[in-house]
Amino acid sequence: MQRFCSIILALLLAVFSAVNGCSPSDRAALLAFKAALHEPHLGIFDSWKGADCCHNWYGVSCDAESHQVADINLRGESEDPIFERAHRTGFMTGFISPEICRLTRLSSITVADWKGITGEIPKCITTLSFLRILDFIGNKISGEIPADIGKLQRLTVLNIADNQISGRIPASLTNLSSLMHLDLRNNKISGPIPRKFGRLRMLSRALLSGNQISGPIPGSISRIYRLADLDLSMNNLSGVIPRSLGKMAVLATLNLDCNKISGTIPTTLLSSSIGNLNLSRNVLEGKIPDVFGPGSYFMVIDLAYNKLSGPIPRTLAAASYIGHLDLSYNHLCGRIPTGAPFDHLDASSFTHNDCLCGKPLGVC
């Protein structure tokens, strides 16, 4: 009788585990994903054993109802005790296996800051219709962004910064109507910004710096009402700055430095809600618009290394706050105004202009 009860109990436990644990197909997909990676120092995959991948597998979480794998969160830089004990950040080699695409209920995948992971973004990743977060920052992943990335209609975060991604920004990316955070910084991406970029209406951060992106800045960007941070610096962008960028309701940071942007500075940029403005190292010309006033509040205005001419706007003295101002390496001429903010600026803010004078450069 006792033996019979033990058998029944074992069967009940097996049934309970099958119902509440991860599916065999999800477990097999995770093990195939693991097999393509090599992490030699921390042993983060040591816990990936046993039948139930939904419990106590490092970085793996499952949906409470379906018991299918929903999240993979593996960060090479973390405050997790496993990193503190090792007194080091993570390092991992290998590649992201296409087997990951067998996890059909995957909502987020983060494999970030491992420094040595190579290969490409699996093209099949665009079949994961529940995916909300795709974060591969800080690896050595190459190849192109999947051409049909726009299929991921639930995607809110796309972060593939600090890799070796090449090719163009796919036109389909503008179909990501839920996207809030886009980070493509420090890759080898070329070609233009898609003309219909403004369709990303939920976007709050667009970080595209440190690539080889060329062509004009699409005016459609100004239709992204929620956009607060736009960084297009260190690219090969050309053409003029759209006036409409200065009319954006919540845009607070605009970095366009280190491009080939020409034309004049739109008046709208200097009378907008932008508080961090960097237009340095372009080929901008003409006068600096004299449109500052009590509502002007800038943490940074950097206009250095352009072809700007004329005087320094006197209305700058009326601004409520200007933290850092750099007008060096232009063709400005005339007397530097006195009072705030000029009293706390040193000569480096004004050096290498045609004929500026006054404090701090010297008397006229």
Helices and strands as residue ranges (DSSP letters): H 2-20, H 24-35, E 37-38, E 60-62, E 69-75, H 81-86, E 92-95, G 98-102, E 108-112, E 115-118, G 123-127, E 133-135, G 149-151, E 157-159, G 171-175, E 181-183, E 190-191, G 197-199, E 205-207, E 212-215, G 219-223, E 229-231, E 236-239, G 243-247, E 253-255, E 260-261, H 267-270, E 276-278, E 285-287, E 297-302, E 307-310, G 314-318, E 321-326, E 331-335, G 342-344, G 347-349, E 355-357
